[in-house]
Amino acid sequence: MKDTESLVRAARAGDLAAFSGIVRKFQDMGYGCAYAILGDFHLAEDVTQEAFIEAYRNLPKLRSAAAFPAWFAIAAAGLHGPSVYQPCPWKPSRR
């Protein structure tokens, strides 16, 4: 498998196969970050999918291809982005 920087550069240039490689390489990390915060299997899957969509849309804004892992972890952890990262209002609080 290609290294992360090569995959990111290729994906920025429009190579969808390269972005698929990024997804395969980082899907477990993304899910782990989301699940650690949310504690809900299905919601963590949704957040991970949304984080990949956000990453794809925002690849041109990424200053350094080498920064992708940390940048993606932040998206998967829900520290920025759409309100999908907020727990459902009807879910009991985990205090």
N, C-alpha and C positions, 0 to 999 in steps of 0.2 A: 504494500500500500504506500502511496506517496506520502511525503511528510506534510504536515499541516500547512506550512507556508505555501508550498506548491499548489495544494488543493485550493487554498483561499485565493491565490492569484488567478488560477484558472477559473474558479467560480465567478470572480469579479469580471472576467472577460466573457462571461456568458456560458461557460461550460457546465451544463446541468449534471453531467456524470461526475464532475468534480464536486459539485455540491452534494450529490448523493453520497460520495465518499466522506464528506464532512459529517453528514448525518450519521452514517454508520460508525464513524470514529468517535463521535461525541454524544450519541443518544443515551448511553448509559450514564454518563456524567450529568447530562441535563436532567434526566429523570431523577437521579440521586439527589441533586440539589433541590429540585422541586419537591420531592417526597419528604426530604428532611425538614423542610419548612412547613409544608401543608399537612403531612401525615395522612393523606388520602390518595390511594392508588390511582383512581380514575382521574381525579383532578390533576394529579402530578403528570399523568400522561397528556392531558389536554394542555397544560402549561408548557410542557416540553415541546409539543407540536407548535404551539403559538410562538415559542422562543425561536424555533427554527425558521418559521415564517418571518418573524421580525429580523432575524439575522440575515436572511436572504435579501430582504428589502433594504437593509441598511449596510450591506457589505461595502458599498462605495464610501461610506462614512468612516469605515475602520481605517485608522491611520497606518497601522502596522499589521501585516499578516501574522506576525509572530504573537500578537496580542489576542488573537481569536479565542484561545481557550478561556482566558479570564473574562473577556468581553461576553462570551456566550454564557459562562457560569453566572454572571450578573443577570443576564436576561432570564435564564432558567430559574434563578432564585427569586425572580419577581421584583427586583429592586428598581426596575423602571418598566415602562410599557403599558399596555392596555389594562383595563380594570379586571380582566379575566384572572389576574394574579391574586385578587382579593378573595378570601374565603366566602362561600355562599352565606347570605345573611341568616338562613334557617339552620345552618350547621352549628351544633353546640360549641361553645368556646372550650378550648383545651387549657384552662388555667390551672 
